Amino acid sequence: MKIRHFFTALLLCSLFWGNGAQLIAQSTIFHPAEFEKNEGVLLVWDYNASRDSITANIARAAQHAGKVWIIYYPDQAPVDTAEIRSYLYEKGVLPLNLYFIPGYTETLWIRDFGPMIQYGNFGNGSERYVVDAGYSAYGRPKDDSLPAQMAHFWGMPHQSLPLEIEGGNLVFDGLMRGFSTKRVYDQNPDYSPGVIRQLLIDQFNLQDFIFLETLDNSGGGIWKHADMFMKALDYETLLVSSYPEFVPDYMVLETNVALLSSLTNHFGKPYNIIRIPAPPKADGSWATTQDDEMRTYTNSLILNNTVIVPSFQNEDYDSQAFQIYKDAMPGYKIIMVDAQMLTILGGAIHCITREVPQSEFLRIIHQKVTGSQDFSQDYYLYCLTESNVEIEGLWLYYKINDAEQYTRVPVYIVCPQYTGIIEGLMPGDTVHYYLEAESAASSVTYPGSAPAGNFTFWFNPVGSDEVTSQAENVVIAPQPNQGKFSIFGVNQTDIIRCSVTDIKGNILWQSEHPQILNIQTPLNQGLYLLRLELKNTIITKKLLITP
């Protein structure tokens, strides 16, 4: 099974993702979310004894999930590189996936000034390129120049964003929306909020951009970044800090949560918002001014199957944060790294890291199915893929109840959505599943933690063995067919209504004589559902029509 190209499949299905905004010399723009497949992570060597150990701990945690590039100051090479390696090895870092890049920098806050990498077409097909936002207000020209340095080093196209904004104040859900705080208004007084919003939508090819209220009395310094209180965990889930009611910014944060709760995600559903209590300072108090210390667990890094979370050596809060991440992101490796030396400077783990997306653009778009579901003997799961390479395989993996091994079945390439089917389910079953797309050079899974992690749903133990047996006895023949088929295993006098629907449940054909068992439809090739409404139940069966 091969999918020639996402864009061809997209046109055939008459679906459009994003708003198709154009940049110079580009026809398609994709900005991946942090939780999507990455090649690795960039770090800056700070040459500061109090913070070098944090960089080493992040490198040790990240190197099993992707490449770790450490940017060192080139004027001191090559001795400097050897000294850094020696220090890292002493701290338990392995040579695995460890690389060094010469670059002129002044601080370690690469999230804010570093290269934002997305995909675009400059005439050679979709490729990675560097977006460089303005960073001129801090008197650090070397930091400001790093995106251009990295574009040159990697041979990537380079493009400027005509706004002053730091990377820590940009959060993306991966499919339709970006978020930042209103601090960006103050940074760009020559632009109206509407113009700023449109510039961001165009640059990152979004459908919407939301500006949240700043937390002015919760510490963290002048930056007031969104990543200090929120994080996107997947296409549908936002992690947001919570404060005690007596903290000055409690109501500001709850106002932001109310706004986030009013939004719908790419799939037309409200975001799943998970709250994670922010910890107090070492003395047990919370920040009450802008210049105070802001401790947060949302300022973490997701790198493929690993999440690196700030720790503050507060057993109660740290253990609670660890469990919240573990529950929200099953199968991911949750690794906590002491960030106390960073928060006193206004940042944490996210602030000193910058992920680099994989060279191939390849992802699975899927509305996950979790929790209690209505029983269906055959369960249909839907997805789409986006890619700049040929997809050679698209698979659904599932296991039922306590099964140790996954069963792999193909995902059918049909419009409007690709469809995978889990057959022969029973009332009371619990299903664990994930999706995988393969190209010649790489593969991605959703969730990114698969196979260790998966999505889980279950059926409440309702219904009867008699109804289940009746569904199993119903057979469509021939299968596949050309729109003409017969139904076996059911008494025609029990049929109240017979219809054929698409995979979204829209009725495309319905019999005027519901009790007939020999059927001919005018439908084109594709995967459909035959729906039989009987006196005591409803039975659905897959119907595959071929040319």
Secondary structure, 3 states (H helix, E strand, C coil): CCECCHHHHHHHHCCCCCCCCCCCCCCCEECCCCCCCEEEEEEECCCCHHHHHHHHHHHHHHCCCCEEEEEECHHHCCHHHHHHHHHHHHCCCCCCCEEEEECCCCCCCHHHHCCEEEEEECCCCEEEEEEEEECCCCCCHHHHHHHHHHHHHHCCCEEEEEEECCHHHCEECCCCEEEEECHHHHHCCCCCHHHHHHHHHHHHCCCEEEEECCCCCCCCCCCCCHHHCEEEEECCEEEEEECCCCCCCHHHHHHHHHHHHCCECCCCCECEEEEEECCCCCCCCCCCCCCCCCCCCCCCEEECCEEEEEECCCHHHHHHHHHHHHHHCCCCEEEEEECHHHHCCCCCCHHHCEEEECCCCEEEECCCCCEEECCCCCEEEEEEEEECCCEEEEEEEEEECCCCCCEEEECECCCCCEEEEECCCCCCCEEEEEEEEEECCCEEEECCCCCCCCEEEEECCCCCHHHHHHHHHCEEECCCECCEEEEECCCHHHEEEEEEECCCCCEEEECCCCCCCEEECCCCCEEEEEEEEECCCEEEEEEEECC
